Amino acid sequence: MKRILKWTATLAAGIAVVVALAWVQNSLANESAPGAVTMTITAVGKKDMAPPPVRKDDVQFYLGKERTQVADWRKGETLYLGILIDDSLDPTIAQQWNDLKAFMMAQPESTFIAVAYSRNGTAAIAQDFTKDHALAAKALGMPVGYGGAFTSPYLALQDWMKRWPDSNERKSILLFSSGIDYFRGTYDPADPDVDAAIGQAQRKNINIWTIYAQDAGHRARRNYVLFLSQGFLSRVSEESGAESFYLGYIPPVTFKPYFDELQMHLNNQYLLTFVGKSETKPRFVRVRVGTELPDVEFLAAPQAYVRAAK
């Protein structure tokens, strides 16, 4: 009898392994199919509550106006998280770094963290991606708040994102900035660098979470400039499938509530794969993700990038 039970347990374990391997192989096959696109979807609960688990059958996906089958839906485990700090910020923001360090240290082992500074229109890397979260936290420093720092955080975003490798894992940037574009000027509601940063984030499937903070420039005190710049930050976040955090024009006493909310979002992210029509030229397609689950909504980019057929 004991032998039968032992053999049954061994057989069940073997079947579980085979099923798991088949699921992984099927996911990889879906993601590598011609026209396949993988995008990160964040499930959000009601009133800052954690959402329930979301299954593939719970998801309604639209490609343009047509309901389209979800090829694969899986929980995102690995995360590449980039911390980008605008070097034009008032140096007093460094008083918030203890809470930021605690947020970085709380990330799971499957998270790679990098730290960079927006400087002279580029992303100056202070620490490249590492699983050593304490090492990444040591790269946090005080922004210079003057000189070449007063350029464009959107140029720095573009510069950094184009250096990120293509992968079907989750990727996020946490940007600390006033949102002011000193390179293009501060009074035009249209900014081509904002549009370019959004397009690149959608192509690379990178969520850009933004936290508004005051910079050291005198123009950062003008209400119209602040209105435009916070609008830029909101666009970059929302159109990359993320969220922007700010409390009017005055920075909050602590960023910790922002970090807590961001952590909840990162804990409830999924990777959705769909197969679009294979084209001879790459193109953006309109997408929409919904669900009938009560009190659940999704953060997702409104466009996805379909690469050209090989």
N, C-alpha and C positions, 0 to 999 in steps of 0.2 A: 504493500500500500504506500509506504514511504517513497519507494522508487517511482511509483506512478505519479505521486504528487510532485516529486523533484523533477521528473521528466516533463510534466505539464508546465511547471513554473519556467523551466529552461526554454520550452517551446514558446511560451507566451512572451518571454523576454526577447527571443529571437525574432518573433513576428513584430514586436514593437520597434526593434532596430531597423528591420526591413521597411516598415511603414515610414519611419522617420527619414531614412535615406531616400526613399521614393519621393517624399514631400520636398526634401531639399533639392533633389534632381529636377523635379517638376518646376519648382520655383526658379531655379537657374535657367531652365529651358525657356520658361515664359519670359524672363528678363532679357534673354539673348535672342529672342525671335525677331525677325525683320519688322521694323516699325514699332517695337516694344519701347515703352516709356515708363520709367519708375519715378514716382513723385511722393514726397513726404506729406502725410495728412495728420493733423493734430486734432484729437477729439477733446472737446471742451464740455464740461458739465455745467449745470445751472447754479448760479449764485456762488461761484468759486468752489463748488464741490467737485470732487474727482468724478469723472464719468465712468459708467460701467464698461466692462470689456466690449469691444465691437467686433463682430464676426463679419466675414466676407458677405454673407447673405443679408446683413443689415445695411449694406452700402448701396446707394443708388448713384451711379456714375453716368454723366452725360458728356458726350463729345460733340460740341456744338449744341444743336437742339435734339440730338438723337440719344436715346438711352443705349448705353454700350456696356458690354460684359466686362466685368473686372477679371483680368487674367490671373492675378495673384494679389493676396492681401495678407501681410504678415507683420508681426510686431517688430519694430526696429530695435535692435539691440546695440550694435556699434554706432557710436556718434563721434563725429569730428566737430569740435566746438572751438571756434576762433573768437578770442576777445580782442576787439579793435577799439583803441582809445584815441580820441581826437586830441592831438597835441596842443590844440588851441584852447583847450578847456582851462578854466580857472584852477590853478594848482590845489586849491582847497578841496577839490573832489577826492584827493588822495585820502581824506578822512573817512571815505566810504570803503576803502580797500580792505579793511578787516572783514566786513560782511561779504565782499566779493571773494576774498580768499576762502572764507567758510563755505561759500557756494561752490567754489572750484573743488575744494577738498571733499565735498559731499557727493561728487559725481561717482558713478560706478566705475569699476575697473575697465569696462568696455568703452569708456570715453577717452578720446585723445583730445588734449587741450593745447592750444597755441595762443601766444600773446603778441600783438603787434600795435604800432602807433601810427596814426594817420599824420604824415609829415611830408610837406613839399609835394603833395599830390600822390604820394606813394605809401605803401604799407611797409614800415620799417619793422622787421621781425625781431622781437626781443627774445622769444622762445618758440622754436618750431614745435610741431605736434609731438606730444609725448603722453604716455600713460602715467608718468610720474607727476602727479598733480601738485605735489609740494614744490617741485622744481618749476612748474609753470607759474605757481603763485609767487615765487621769488622774482619773477620777471616784471611784476607790477611796480611801477614807479610814479613819480610826480610829473604830470604834463608840464611842458616848458611854458605854455601860455603866451608865446610871443614869436616874432620873426617868421621864419618859413613855415611855421605851423599853420598860419592863416591862409590856407589854400582851399581845398575841397575834400570833404570826407567821401564824396561819391567817386572821385578819381581814385582815392585810396582803396575803396571797396573794389572797384574794377581791377586795380593793379593786383590786389591780393587774390581775388577769386580766379583770375586767369591762371594763377599758379597752383590752384588746387587741382589734384588729380580727379579725373572722372571716375565715379564709382556709383554703385547702387545702394550705398549706405546713407544713413542720415547725416546731413551736414548743416551746421548752423553758425551764424556769426552774431555775436552780441556787441553792438556798436554803442559806445558812449560818445555823444556829440550834441552840440547845440543845433546841428542841422544847417548852419549857415554856410553858404557856398561863397567864399571870398574870391574865388577864382573867376566865377561867372558874374559876380555881382550879387547884390542882396535885395533888389527891388523888382525882379522879373518873376512872375508866377510860373513861367515855363522854364525848365532847366533840362537841357539835353543830357547832362551827365547823370541826373536822377533817372531818366528814362533808360540810359545805357546800363546803369547799375542794376535796374530791375530786370532788364532783358537778360543780362549775364547771369543773375541769380536764378531766373527761370530756366535758362539753358543748363545750368550746373545743378539744379535742384538744391539750392542753398536757401534756407530760411534766414532772414535778417531781422533779428530782434533789436529794437532800438530803445535806448534810455536817454531822455533829454537831460542835458546838464548845461549850465551856463558857461560860456567861454569868457576869456579875459579881454575881449575887444569891446570898445565903447559902443559899436553898432549893435551889440547883443542886448542892449537895453531898450531898443526901439520896438514898440509893440507890433508894428506892421512887419518888421523883419522877423520877429519871433513867430508871428502868425504864419508867415510863409515857410520858415524853416521847420517848424513843427509839422506843417502839412507835408513837407518833403519827407521827413522821417516816417510819418504815417503811411505815405504812399509806398515807400521802399519796403516797409514791414508788411503791410497788408497784401501787396501784390507779389510778395515772395512767399506768402503763406504763413506769416508770423504776426506779431503784435508789437505796437509801439507803446511805451510807458512814459507818461508825463502827468504832471499835476499843475495845470495852468502854466504860467511863465516863471514860477518860483520853484526851484528844486526842493524836493521834500527833505525833511530832516534826515531820513534814512532811506536807502534803497532796498532794505531787507524785504519789505512786502513785495517789491518787484521780483526779487530773486526767488521768493517762495512761490509766486504765481508762475514764473518761468519754469521752475523745477517741476511743478505739476504738469505743465504743458509737455515738457521733455519726457516725462514719465508715461505719457499717453499718446505717443506717436506711432504711426503705422506707415508701412511702405506699400503703396498701391501701384500695381503694374497693369497697364492696358496696352492693347495692340492697335495702333493707329494705322491708317492707310499708308502704305509704303510709297514714298515720293522720290522723284529724281533729284529734287532740291529740298534742303531742310526748310522747315517752316514752323511757325507757332500755330497752335490750335486752341480754341476756347474750350475750357472744361468746367464742369460743375460737379461737386460732390455733396450728396445729401443723405439723410437717413430718416426713417420713421421712428427710430428709438425716441422715447419721451425724454425731454430735457437734455438732449445731446445735439451739439452742432459741431461743424468742422472748420478749422482754419486750413485753407488750401490756396495755392496760387490760382488765379483765374485763367492762366495760360500754361500750356506745356509745350515743350520743344520736341518735335519729331525729326530725327536725323534722316538724311538721305539714304536711300537703299544702296547697299554696296554693289 
